[in-house]
Amino acid sequence: MRFALVGTGHMAQEHIRTLALVPGHDVVALVDPVAASLEWARRSLAGTGYPAPHAVPGFADVPSMLDAVRADAVIVASPNHTHHRVLEPLLATDLHILCEKPLCTTMADAQDIVRRSQGRKGIVWVGMEYRFMPPIARFIEDIHAGRTGVLRRVALHEHRFPFLDKVGDWNRFNRNTGGTMVEKCCHFFDLMRTIVRAEPVRVFCSGAADVNHLDERYGGERPDILDNSYTIVDFDNGVRAMLDLCMFADGSEEQEQLVAIGDRAKLEVGIPSGVVTWSPRVPPHAPKPVTRERIAVREDVLAAGHHHGATYFQLLAFLEAAAGHRPVQVTPHDGLVAVAMGTAAEISAREKRVVQISELVTLEPRAAGAAS
């Protein structure tokens, strides 16, 4: 398959290294208005052993690339606020599209992309790769297999480092990112839906900008993105979920921790340890038969990126869907709902109130046990 990369910054570098692990796929075009970013991508291609990285043409915009290059698929890894503009001409083609999260930064743009995606020959896949981290995938599989019993509550924790520096400092402002709860946390809202297999009803978020970027100024402007929050989501099947985000917890042993509790047991997983822990309910003073299993990931897959192998396993699933062997696992609709949940959290934190999802989008209840 011949790939074009739109946006050649940090996430595109991970896609380049990941594509190199799957033989038979070429990068045939690079799109980025920043010449230094195009050159960075060419150096990365050379570092992965790509035969002629300097022969890969670079373009400043998508229409120019479409006029000049024959490709089969495109990976969109440009800044969040460019996604709608980038996707418009791509959706008018038959190209298979993998668009990095979030789908868009606003509800109106996300809904428009969902409409434009319908009836295309090529697939549209939203890059919610956290689903594909092998330890998390195993955690979800165990929940759906009934290992916790009837699921009642889910808690997701991300304690991590601050946002990285990006070209033009675009990720310092809500107008470009959609807000931290859209930019970063759409991953976790998507995980909630995937785990719970139901639709969100209401969201309450308490968050602030307390530590990071307070002394930074860009054109005289101070960054306005949240750096920590607690978010509670009620789902239409009665399950409650919570997200605990802290982006000034650089030294945390586990960057992500997921906990699911049902009427029979508690299940936990940590990243990067990859350890899944199962703790069944027992009578008082009875022995606790806790089991722990580490889900290993190949070293070359781990080394390719910063998402515990998720980008690699997502790519394999994307290729299977593009070939017609499997359905698209993360659809534009999934991307839309994740944006809605993040947008609701941003409104909630700002206005200090509960936000009903129905204020933003109308969701039909999912059939029991249906995949997202």
N, C-alpha and C positions, 0 to 999 in steps of 0.2 A: 504494500500500500504506500502511496506517495503522499506525504504529509506536508502541509504548509503550517508554519507557526506564526500566529499573529500576537505580537507582544513578545519581546525577547529579553525580559528582565529575569528576576530571581526564579519565578515559577517555571518559566520556559527552560531555564538551565536544567531543572529537575526533569522536565519532560525529555530534553535532549539526551540526558544520561540514561533515562529509562528506556527510550526507544532503542538505544544502542544494545540493550539487553535482550531485545526481541528481534532476531535476524529476519531479513527480508523486507524491511521497511525503510524507506528513504525519506530524508528531509529535502524537499525540492524547492522551497521558497521560505523566505523570512520577511516578515512585515513589521516595521517599527519606524516611527518618524525620527527616532534618535539614532544618529549614525554610530555613536559609541556603543549602544546596545546591540545593534546589528553586528558590530565587530566582536563583541563579547560572545554572541551566539556562534559566530564562525570559529572563534578560538575553542569554544566548548565542543563543537562538532569535530574539530581537529583532535582534541584530547580524547574523544571516544573512538578514534580510528576511522572516522568517516572518510572515504577515499578522496574526495575533492571538495572540502568545505568552502574554499574560496570561489568555487564555481557555482555555489548556491546563490541565486540572485536575491537581492534585497530590495524591498519596496517601502515607500512611505505610507501607503494606504492599501486597503483591501481591493478597491476597484482596479487599481493598477496591477496588482498581483493577478486578479482574475482574468484580466485581458491578456496576460503574457504567459501564464504557467498552467500546465495541465496537472491537476492534483486529484486525489481521491478523498482526502480527509483534511480537516483543519483543526488545530488546537488553538483556542482563543485564550491567551494568558495576558491580555492587556489590562490596564488599570480598570477597576470596577466601573467607573462612570463612563467608560468608552464602550462597554459591552453592547448596549442597544445600537449605537451607531455602527459598530463593527459587524454585528450580526445581521443587520438589515440586508446588505447585499449578499451575504453568505446564504441566507435563507431563501433567496431567489434562485439558488443553484441546487444541484443534486448532491453536493458534497456532504459527506458525513462530518458532523460537528461535535467536538468535545469542548464545551465552554466552561472555563474555570468558574468557581463560585465567587460571589453570588451571581445568580443569573442576571440581575440588574440591580440598580441601587434604589429604584422607586417602584411602587406597586403598578403605576400606569405603564411603565416600560416593560416590567416583567409580564404583565397581562398581554401586552401587545406581542411580545415574543412568543408566548404560548399560542396565540392565535396564528401567527405567521408560521409556526412550526407544524401546524396540522396539515396532513395530506401530502407531505413531502416524500420523495423517494429516499433521500438520505436520512439517516437517523440524527437526532439531536440529544445529546447526553450532557448533563450538568455535573461538573466535577466535585461532587461531594465524596472525596476519596476516603474520609475517615471510616466509612462503612467497610472498606476493603483492607484495613489493617488486620492481618491474620488473627491476632489475639482478640480484637473487637468483633471480628466476624464470627469467631468461635463463641464468644460471649453471647452474641445475638442468637446464634443457632441453638445454644443451650436453653435460652429463655423460651424460644419458640417451640422447643421440644418438651417444654413443661418442667424443666429441672427446678424452677423456683416454685412450682405450683401455679396458682392463679396470681398473675402479676398485679401488684397494688401500687408500687411506687418505684421511681427511678431517680437516681441522683448522679449528675455528671459534674466532674470537677476538672477545671484546667487551671493550673498554677504554673506560670511560665514567665518568660522574658518579655520585654516590651516589643512593640512593633519594630520591624527592621527599617532601615533607611531605604527608601525607594526613589526612583528617578523623579525629579521635580517635587519630591516630598508630598506626593499626592495623597498618601495614606495618613496624613495628619489631620485631615478635615472631613467632617461628616458629609459635606456636599459631594465629595469624591468617593467616599467609601460606602455611603448609606448609613454610616454610624457603626461603631464597634459591634453592636448586637446583630447587625446585618453582615458586616465584613468578616468578622471572625467567628461569630456564634451561629451563623447559618448552618455550619457543620454540625453543631450540637443539636440544634433544633431538628435537623434532618435525622440525626441519630435517634432522637426521642420518638419521632413518628415511625421510624423503622422498627424500633424496639417495641413500642406500644401497639402498633398496627391499628391506630385510631386517629381521629382528627382533633386538633386543638380547638378549645372553646374560648378560653380566656387566659390572659397573661398579666402577671404583675412583676415588675422589675424595679429594684432599688439599685441605682448605680451612680458613679461619679467619676470625675477626673481628679484623683487625689495625690498622685506621685509623679507619674511619667510626663515628660515633655513640658512641664510647667515653665521652664526657663527658656524654651525654644520660641523663636519668632520667625515667621516667613512672610516677607513683605509687610512687616509690622503686625501680622496676625498671630495670635496665640492658638495652638492646636486646641480643638474642641472635642476630641474623641474620648469616650469613657475608657478608663483603665482598670476598673473592677466593678463587679455587680453580682447580685443574687437575683435569679429569675425563677418564678414558679409558673408552671403551665398546667392547667386542668384540661384533660382530654374527655371526649364525648363517651368513652366507655368507663369513666370513673377513675382511671389511673391518674395520679399526680406525678409530675416530674419537676426536678429542680436543677438549675445550672448555677454553679459557683465558679465565677471567673475572676482571676487575679493576675494581672500582667506586670506585677512587680514582685514576683515570687521566683526570681531567677535561679535560686539554689535548690529548688524542689527536687527530691529524689525521683518522684513520679510526676511527669508533666500532665498526664491525663489519668484520671481514675473514674471508672464507671461502676455504679452499684445498682443492682436490681433486687427488690425484695418482694416475694410473694407469700402466700399463706403456708408454704412448706419449707422455704429455704431462702437464703441470701446468696447472691452471686456477685463477685467482684472481679474486675480486671484492671491492671495497671499498665501504663505505657511510660517508659520504655522497657520495664521488666518483662512484659509479656506474660505475666503470671495470672492465671484464672483461678480464683478461690471459691469453693462451694462450701457453704456452712448451713446444714439443715437445722431446722428447729428441733429441740430436744426437751424433754421434761426437766424441771429444776434438778440440779445436781447430777444429771446424767452425763456420761462421757460425750464429748463433742467430736464427732467423726468428720472433721474438716479435711477436705482434699485440696491440694494445690497442684496445678500443672502449668508448666511454662510452654507457651506456643512459640516455637522457634521460627525465625525468618532467615533466609539465605543472606550471607554477609554482603555479597555483591548487590543484592536488592536493597539492603539497608543503606549501603554506601551511596546509592544513586540519588538519595534525596533526604528530606527532613520529615517524612511522614510515615516512618516505620514500615516501609514497603508498600504503602497503600497506593501510590501512583502507579507502580508496576502492576499490581493485581487489578487495579481499575483499568489500565490499558488492555490487559488480556481480555477482560470482560467487554470492553468497548469494541475490540476487534471481533470478538465472537458475535456481538450484536450487529455490527456493520456487515458481517458475512451472512447474517440471517439465521445463525445457529441458536441464538438466545434473544430474549426480549431486552429492550433497553431497561436497565435497572434504576437509573436516576433520570426521570423524565423532566421536560420543562415544567410540568405541573408540580412535580416535587420541588423544583427550584423556586417556583412561585410561592408555594406554601412556606418554605423556609424563609423567603424574603418577608412574607406577611408576619411570621412569628417574630423575626428580628425587628421589623418596623414597629410592631405592637410593643415590644420590649423597649425600644427607643422612646416611643411616645409615653409609655408608662413611667420610665425613669424621669423624663423631663416634666411630665404633668402630675406625677405622683398619684396615679390612679390605676385601677384595674382597666385593661383594654379588652373589649370583646373582639374576637377575630372577625365576627360578622360586620364590624365597622369597616373592615378592609377588604374582605373577600367572602363570597358565599361558598361553603364547602359541603359537599354531599357526604353523609355518613358512609364509612367504608364497610364492606361486607366483612363479617367476622373472620379473622385470620388472613385477610387479604394483604398481599404485599403492597408496599408503598410504590 
